[in-house]
Amino acid sequence: MSKLIPATILAAVIALAGCQMTQTERSVVGGVAGAVGGLAVANLFGANTNWTILTTVAGAAAGTLLAQNTATGRCAYARGDGTYYEAACP
Protein backbone atom coordinates (compact mmCIF):
# COMPACT_ATOMS: atom_id res chain seq x y z
CA MET A 1 0.00 0.00 0.00
CA SER A 2 2.87 2.38 0.76
CA LYS A 3 4.13 2.05 -2.85
CA LEU A 4 0.68 2.65 -4.32
CA ILE A 5 0.41 6.28 -3.20
CA PRO A 6 3.67 7.51 -4.86
CA ALA A 7 2.79 5.58 -8.03
CA THR A 8 -0.64 7.20 -8.11
CA ILE A 9 0.85 10.66 -7.60
CA LEU A 10 3.39 10.04 -10.39
CA ALA A 11 0.65 8.88 -12.77
CA ALA A 12 -1.41 11.99 -11.98
CA VAL A 13 1.56 14.29 -12.59
CA ILE A 14 2.31 12.63 -15.93
CA ALA A 15 -1.35 12.85 -16.94
CA LEU A 16 -1.55 16.54 -16.09
CA ALA A 17 1.76 17.25 -17.79
CA GLY A 18 0.38 15.60 -20.92
CA CYS A 19 -1.94 18.54 -21.40
CA GLN A 20 1.02 20.89 -21.85
CA MET A 21 3.22 18.68 -24.09
CA THR A 22 3.91 18.78 -27.78
CA GLN A 23 3.23 15.70 -29.94
CA THR A 24 6.90 14.65 -29.84
CA GLU A 25 7.10 15.01 -26.07
CA ARG A 26 3.89 12.98 -25.69
CA SER A 27 5.35 10.21 -27.83
CA VAL A 28 8.57 10.11 -25.82
CA VAL A 29 6.77 10.06 -22.47
CA GLY A 30 4.36 7.41 -23.76
CA GLY A 31 7.25 5.26 -24.94
CA VAL A 32 9.14 5.57 -21.68
CA ALA A 33 6.03 4.91 -19.59
CA GLY A 34 5.17 1.89 -21.73
CA ALA A 35 8.71 0.53 -21.42
CA VAL A 36 8.61 0.94 -17.65
CA GLY A 37 5.23 -0.80 -17.56
CA GLY A 38 6.52 -3.69 -19.68
CA LEU A 39 9.57 -4.03 -17.46
CA ALA A 40 7.41 -3.98 -14.34
CA VAL A 41 5.14 -6.73 -15.70
CA ALA A 42 8.15 -8.87 -16.63
CA ASN A 43 9.61 -8.47 -13.15
CA LEU A 44 6.26 -9.16 -11.55
CA PHE A 45 6.02 -12.51 -13.31
CA GLY A 46 9.71 -13.34 -12.83
CA ALA A 47 10.38 -13.51 -16.57
CA ASN A 48 13.76 -14.49 -17.97
CA THR A 49 15.98 -11.98 -19.79
CA ASN A 50 14.52 -12.61 -23.24
CA TRP A 51 10.94 -12.08 -22.08
CA THR A 52 11.97 -9.02 -20.10
CA ILE A 53 13.46 -7.45 -23.22
CA LEU A 54 10.41 -8.39 -25.28
CA THR A 55 7.88 -6.95 -22.81
CA THR A 56 9.91 -3.76 -22.41
CA VAL A 57 10.09 -3.16 -26.16
CA ALA A 58 6.41 -4.07 -26.64
CA GLY A 59 5.43 -1.73 -23.80
CA ALA A 60 7.44 1.10 -25.34
CA ALA A 61 5.78 0.57 -28.72
CA ALA A 62 2.30 0.41 -27.22
CA GLY A 63 2.91 3.49 -25.08
CA THR A 64 4.14 5.49 -28.06
CA LEU A 65 1.15 4.50 -30.19
CA LEU A 66 -1.28 5.29 -27.41
CA ALA A 67 0.29 8.71 -26.88
CA GLN A 68 0.07 9.48 -30.59
CA ASN A 69 -3.52 8.27 -30.77
CA THR A 70 -4.48 10.43 -27.79
CA ALA A 71 -3.03 13.47 -29.55
CA THR A 72 -5.17 12.97 -32.65
CA GLY A 73 -8.38 12.33 -30.74
CA ARG A 74 -9.08 9.26 -32.90
CA CYS A 75 -9.54 5.73 -31.56
CA ALA A 76 -9.56 2.36 -33.30
CA TYR A 77 -12.60 0.15 -32.77
CA ALA A 78 -12.99 -3.52 -33.65
CA ARG A 79 -15.93 -4.48 -35.84
CA GLY A 80 -15.93 -8.06 -34.57
CA ASP A 81 -14.97 -9.62 -37.90
CA GLY A 82 -11.26 -8.93 -37.50
CA THR A 83 -11.28 -5.48 -39.08
CA TYR A 84 -11.03 -2.09 -37.43
CA TYR A 85 -12.28 1.41 -38.09
CA GLU A 86 -11.31 4.80 -36.71
CA ALA A 87 -13.66 7.26 -35.09
CA ALA A 88 -13.55 10.04 -32.54
CA CYS A 89 -12.64 8.89 -29.04
CA PRO A 90 -15.37 9.05 -26.40
Secondary structure, 3 states (H helix, E strand, C coil): CCCHHHHHHHHHHHHHHHHHCCHHHHHHHHHHHHHHHHHHHHHHCCCCHHHHHHHHHHHHHHHHHHHHHHHHCEEEEECCCCCEEEEECC
